[in-house]
């Protein structure tokens, strides 16, 4: 039986088309700050740089 996913995790993918790549590919691209609610990723905000999110 699968364990329940823990809520609260965060990720910060780039807001670009195609597969997500390293920061050096599009350093000026906006980032989407997302948080895991236990079932799916929810968008929290959009930031210019990770430190501003």
C-alpha positions as CSV (number, residue, x, y, z in Angstrom):
1,X,0.0,0.0,0.0
2,X,1.3,3.4,-0.9
3,X,2.0,5.9,1.9
4,X,0.1,9.2,1.8
5,X,2.2,12.0,0.3
6,X,3.4,14.6,2.7
7,X,2.0,18.1,2.1
8,X,4.2,21.2,2.2
9,X,6.9,20.5,-0.4
10,X,7.8,23.3,-2.7
11,X,9.2,23.5,-6.3
12,X,10.0,26.4,-8.5
13,X,9.9,25.5,-12.2
14,X,10.5,28.1,-14.9
15,X,7.5,29.6,-16.7
16,X,8.7,28.6,-20.2
17,X,7.5,26.3,-23.0
18,X,8.9,22.8,-23.4
19,X,10.8,20.7,-20.8
20,X,12.2,22.4,-17.8
21,X,16.0,22.9,-18.1
22,X,18.7,24.5,-16.0
23,X,18.8,28.2,-15.0
24,X,21.6,28.9,-17.6
25,X,19.2,28.2,-20.4
26,X,16.8,31.1,-19.6
27,X,18.0,33.0,-16.6
28,X,15.5,35.9,-17.3
29,X,12.5,33.6,-17.3
30,X,9.8,33.9,-14.6
31,X,9.5,31.2,-12.0
32,X,6.3,29.6,-10.7
33,X,6.4,28.9,-7.0
34,X,4.3,25.7,-6.3
35,X,3.4,23.9,-3.1
36,X,2.4,20.3,-2.8
37,X,-1.0,20.0,-0.9
38,X,-0.8,16.2,-0.6
39,X,-2.7,15.5,-3.9
40,X,-1.4,18.0,-6.5
41,X,0.9,21.0,-7.0
42,X,-0.8,24.3,-6.4
43,X,0.6,27.6,-7.7
44,X,1.4,30.0,-4.9
45,X,2.9,32.9,-6.9
46,X,5.0,33.9,-9.8
47,X,8.4,35.5,-9.2
48,X,11.2,37.1,-11.3
49,X,13.8,35.5,-9.1
50,X,13.6,32.6,-6.7
51,X,14.7,34.9,-3.8
52,X,11.7,37.1,-4.4
53,X,9.1,34.3,-4.3
